[in-house]
Amino acid sequence: MKKIEAFVRPERLNDVKKSLLKMGHRSMINYDIWYRGTENEIDQHQGSGSSSFHDFMPKVKIELMVKDESVQNIVDTICDSACSGHIGDGKIFILPAEEAIRIQTKETGDAVF
């Protein structure tokens, strides 16, 4: 069992959610956050042709608990649906998860999915 944490552009959240739903993955948590990646400043182009520089950028953090065998498909789905091709598209982290317990029934492990 793994925990996937993905940091994506807010405007890509719906695309990511729809793509994950299509593959049958419904369970997720998301947070609105401010994130600074490896770039010092990001040139954010405005609609009027002007631009501004930002140190921290708004992102959405998505957390998913997944079976080991689903990790690569989910990562590929997030990458495909979150990518704009520009700096600041985000990052994905994969962490081990020791156990999962459904509170209502006390089921554990893969039964929780």
C-alpha positions as a Markdown table, in Angstrom:
| # | Residue | x | y | z |
|---|---|---|---|---|
| 1 | Met | 0.0 | 0.0 | 0.0 |
| 2 | Lys | 1.3 | 3.5 | -0.9 |
| 3 | Lys | 0.4 | 7.1 | -0.3 |
| 4 | Ile | 0.7 | 9.3 | -3.3 |
| 5 | Glu | 1.0 | 13.1 | -2.8 |
| 6 | Ala | 0.7 | 15.2 | -5.9 |
| 7 | Phe | 1.1 | 18.9 | -6.1 |
| 8 | Val | -0.6 | 20.3 | -9.2 |
| 9 | Arg | -1.9 | 23.5 | -10.7 |
| 10 | Pro | -5.3 | 24.4 | -9.3 |
| 11 | Glu | -6.7 | 24.8 | -12.8 |
| 12 | Arg | -5.8 | 21.1 | -13.5 |
| 13 | Leu | -7.6 | 19.7 | -10.5 |
| 14 | Asn | -10.8 | 18.8 | -12.3 |
| 15 | Asp | -8.9 | 17.2 | -15.1 |
| 16 | Val | -7.0 | 15.0 | -12.6 |
| 17 | Lys | -10.1 | 14.1 | -10.7 |
| 18 | Lys | -12.0 | 13.2 | -13.9 |
| 19 | Ser | -9.1 | 11.0 | -15.1 |
| 20 | Leu | -8.8 | 9.2 | -11.8 |
| 21 | Leu | -12.6 | 8.6 | -11.7 |
| 22 | Lys | -12.4 | 7.1 | -15.2 |
| 23 | Met | -9.9 | 4.6 | -14.0 |
| 24 | Gly | -12.1 | 3.7 | -11.0 |
| 25 | His | -10.2 | 5.6 | -8.3 |
| 26 | Arg | -12.6 | 7.7 | -6.3 |
| 27 | Ser | -11.0 | 8.2 | -2.9 |
| 28 | Met | -8.8 | 11.3 | -2.5 |
| 29 | Ile | -8.2 | 14.3 | -0.4 |
| 30 | Asn | -7.2 | 17.7 | -1.7 |
| 31 | Tyr | -5.9 | 20.9 | -0.1 |
| 32 | Asp | -5.3 | 24.4 | -1.5 |
| 33 | Ile | -1.7 | 25.3 | -0.7 |
| 34 | Trp | 1.1 | 27.7 | -1.6 |
| 35 | Tyr | 4.1 | 25.9 | -2.9 |
| 36 | Arg | 7.7 | 26.8 | -3.9 |
| 37 | Gly | 9.5 | 24.3 | -6.0 |
| 38 | Thr | 13.1 | 24.4 | -7.3 |
| 39 | Glu | 12.7 | 27.6 | -9.3 |
| 40 | Asn | 13.7 | 30.8 | -7.6 |
| 41 | Glu | 10.9 | 32.9 | -9.1 |
| 42 | Ile | 8.3 | 31.9 | -11.7 |
| 43 | Asp | 7.3 | 34.3 | -14.5 |
| 44 | Gln | 3.5 | 34.2 | -14.5 |
| 45 | His | 2.0 | 35.6 | -17.7 |
| 46 | Gln | -1.2 | 37.6 | -17.3 |
| 47 | Gly | -4.0 | 37.7 | -19.9 |
| 48 | Ser | -3.2 | 41.3 | -20.8 |
| 49 | Gly | 0.3 | 40.4 | -22.0 |
| 50 | Ser | 2.1 | 41.6 | -18.9 |
| 51 | Ser | 3.8 | 39.3 | -16.4 |
| 52 | Ser | 4.7 | 39.2 | -12.8 |
| 53 | Phe | 7.1 | 37.2 | -10.7 |
| 54 | His | 6.1 | 34.9 | -7.8 |
| 55 | Asp | 8.1 | 33.2 | -5.1 |
| 56 | Phe | 5.3 | 30.9 | -3.9 |
| 57 | Met | 2.6 | 29.7 | -6.3 |
| 58 | Pro | -0.9 | 28.4 | -5.6 |
| 59 | Lys | -1.1 | 24.6 | -5.9 |
| 60 | Val | -3.5 | 21.8 | -5.0 |
| 61 | Lys | -2.1 | 19.0 | -3.0 |
| 62 | Ile | -3.9 | 15.7 | -3.8 |
| 63 | Glu | -3.4 | 12.7 | -1.4 |
| 64 | Leu | -4.3 | 9.2 | -2.5 |
| 65 | Met | -4.0 | 5.8 | -0.7 |
| 66 | Val | -3.5 | 3.1 | -3.4 |
| 67 | Lys | -2.6 | -0.6 | -3.8 |
| 68 | Asp | 1.0 | -1.2 | -4.8 |
| 69 | Glu | 0.0 | -2.6 | -8.2 |
| 70 | Ser | -2.0 | 0.6 | -9.0 |
| 71 | Val | 0.8 | 3.1 | -8.3 |
| 72 | Gln | 2.3 | 3.4 | -11.8 |
| 73 | Asn | -1.1 | 3.7 | -13.6 |
| 74 | Ile | -2.2 | 6.4 | -11.1 |
| 75 | Val | 1.1 | 8.3 | -11.5 |
| 76 | Asp | 0.8 | 8.1 | -15.3 |
| 77 | Thr | -2.8 | 9.3 | -15.1 |
| 78 | Ile | -1.9 | 12.3 | -12.9 |
| 79 | Cys | 1.1 | 13.2 | -15.0 |
| 80 | Asp | -1.0 | 13.1 | -18.2 |
| 81 | Ser | -3.9 | 15.1 | -16.9 |
| 82 | Ala | -1.9 | 17.7 | -14.9 |
| 83 | Cys | 0.8 | 18.5 | -17.4 |
| 84 | Ser | 0.6 | 21.9 | -19.2 |
| 85 | Gly | 4.2 | 21.6 | -20.4 |
| 86 | His | 5.3 | 24.7 | -18.5 |
| 87 | Ile | 7.5 | 25.2 | -15.4 |
| 88 | Gly | 5.5 | 24.8 | -12.3 |
| 89 | Asp | 3.3 | 21.9 | -13.4 |
| 90 | Gly | 4.0 | 20.2 | -10.0 |
| 91 | Lys | 5.5 | 17.1 | -8.4 |
| 92 | Ile | 4.4 | 13.7 | -7.2 |
| 93 | Phe | 5.8 | 11.9 | -4.1 |
| 94 | Ile | 5.2 | 8.2 | -3.4 |
| 95 | Leu | 5.4 | 7.1 | 0.2 |
| 96 | Pro | 5.1 | 3.7 | 1.9 |
| 97 | Ala | 1.9 | 3.2 | 4.0 |
| 98 | Glu | 2.1 | 0.6 | 6.7 |
| 99 | Glu | -1.6 | 0.0 | 7.4 |
| 100 | Ala | -5.1 | 1.3 | 6.7 |
| 101 | Ile | -8.1 | 0.7 | 8.9 |
| 102 | Arg | -11.7 | 1.4 | 8.1 |
| 103 | Ile | -13.1 | 2.8 | 11.4 |
| 104 | Gln | -16.7 | 1.6 | 10.9 |
| 105 | Thr | -15.9 | -2.1 | 10.4 |
| 106 | Lys | -12.2 | -2.2 | 11.6 |
| 107 | Glu | -11.3 | -3.9 | 8.3 |
| 108 | Thr | -7.6 | -3.5 | 7.5 |
| 109 | Gly | -5.2 | -3.5 | 4.5 |
| 110 | Asp | -6.5 | -3.9 | 1.0 |
| 111 | Ala | -10.1 | -4.5 | 2.3 |
| 112 | Val | -10.2 | -0.7 | 3.0 |
| 113 | Phe | -10.1 | 0.0 | -0.7 |
